[in-house]
Amino acid sequence: MKLDSRIQFRRAAKVDDGFAKVERFADHGPELWAGKVDVSDGERLRADELSASITSRFVVPSMALTRGITPKDQLVYNGATYAIYGIKELGKRWRLEITAGARIDGP
């Protein structure tokens, strides 16, 4: 698979907002090259709101940064924020496959 898409990982950290410590996501590591394959999409009509979601698989090089990613982290691709559902090794620690999903709102 060609690694021809740019992605960014985000990790939650506790920050002081002046009133309390709250959890905010911030970039984690540099942008990386990844391969992307869409595996499903769907639309839901809920309370007169149309929403769409997409599930994709991202293939990334296996390195210290990517091996440290967990489902608590987020993945950003093309302006959409994806929740990470699962991570598995491909080959002998050569690449990782990350299954993730995003809600993509319509106009």
C-alpha positions as CSV (number, residue, x, y, z in Angstrom):
1,M,0.0,0.0,0.0
2,K,1.3,3.5,-0.9
3,L,1.8,5.8,2.0
4,D,0.4,8.9,0.1
5,S,-1.8,10.6,2.8
6,R,-0.7,12.9,5.6
7,I,-2.1,12.3,9.1
8,Q,-1.6,13.8,12.5
9,F,-2.0,12.1,15.9
10,R,-3.4,13.9,18.9
11,R,-3.1,13.0,22.5
12,A,-5.1,14.3,25.5
13,A,-3.4,16.3,28.2
14,K,-4.6,18.0,31.3
15,V,-4.5,21.8,31.1
16,D,-5.5,24.5,33.5
17,D,-8.2,26.6,32.0
18,G,-8.2,29.1,34.9
19,F,-11.0,27.3,36.8
20,A,-10.0,23.6,36.7
21,K,-7.8,21.1,35.0
22,V,-9.5,19.9,31.8
23,E,-8.6,17.4,29.2
24,R,-7.6,18.9,25.8
25,F,-6.2,17.2,22.7
26,A,-3.0,18.5,21.2
27,D,-0.8,17.4,18.3
28,H,1.4,14.4,19.3
29,G,4.5,14.0,17.2
30,P,5.0,15.2,13.6
31,E,2.7,14.7,10.7
32,L,3.2,11.3,9.1
33,W,2.7,9.6,5.8
34,A,0.1,6.9,5.8
35,G,-2.0,4.8,3.4
36,K,-5.7,5.1,3.7
37,V,-8.6,2.8,2.7
38,D,-12.2,3.5,3.5
39,V,-14.0,0.4,4.7
40,S,-17.5,1.6,5.4
41,D,-19.7,4.7,5.6
42,G,-23.2,5.4,6.8
43,E,-25.8,8.0,7.2
44,R,-28.2,8.4,10.1
45,L,-31.3,10.6,10.5
46,R,-31.6,11.4,14.1
47,A,-33.8,14.2,15.6
48,D,-34.1,15.9,12.2
49,E,-30.3,15.9,11.9
50,L,-28.5,14.1,9.0
51,S,-25.1,12.9,10.0
52,A,-22.6,10.7,8.2
53,S,-19.8,8.6,9.5
54,I,-16.9,6.9,7.9
55,T,-14.6,4.0,9.0
56,S,-11.2,3.8,7.5
57,R,-8.0,1.9,7.8
58,F,-4.7,3.8,8.0
59,V,-1.4,2.0,7.4
60,V,1.6,3.7,9.0
61,P,5.3,2.8,9.5
62,S,6.0,1.0,12.7
63,M,8.2,3.2,14.8
64,A,8.4,4.3,18.5
65,L,5.8,7.1,17.9
66,T,3.2,4.9,16.2
67,R,3.8,1.9,18.5
68,G,2.9,4.2,21.4
69,I,-0.5,5.2,19.9
70,T,-3.6,3.8,21.7
71,P,-7.4,4.0,21.3
72,K,-7.3,7.0,23.8
73,D,-5.5,9.0,21.1
74,Q,-7.1,10.6,18.0
75,L,-6.1,10.7,14.3
76,V,-6.6,13.7,12.1
77,Y,-6.9,13.3,8.3
78,N,-8.0,16.0,5.9
79,G,-9.5,18.1,8.6
80,A,-11.6,15.3,10.1
81,T,-10.9,13.9,13.6
82,Y,-11.0,10.1,13.8
83,A,-11.5,8.0,16.9
84,I,-9.2,5.1,17.0
85,Y,-10.9,1.7,17.3
86,G,-8.0,-0.7,16.9
87,I,-4.4,-1.2,16.0
88,K,-2.6,-4.3,14.7
89,E,0.8,-5.1,13.4
90,L,1.3,-5.9,9.7
91,G,4.3,-8.2,9.1
92,K,7.2,-8.3,11.5
93,R,6.8,-4.9,13.1
94,W,7.2,-3.3,9.7
95,R,3.9,-1.4,9.5
96,L,0.8,-0.9,11.7
97,E,-2.9,-0.8,10.6
98,I,-5.1,1.6,12.5
99,T,-8.9,1.2,12.2
100,A,-10.6,4.5,13.0
101,G,-13.9,6.3,12.4
102,A,-15.1,9.9,12.1
103,R,-18.4,11.7,12.0
104,I,-18.6,13.8,8.9
105,D,-21.4,16.4,9.1
106,G,-23.2,17.4,6.0
107,P,-23.9,21.0,4.8
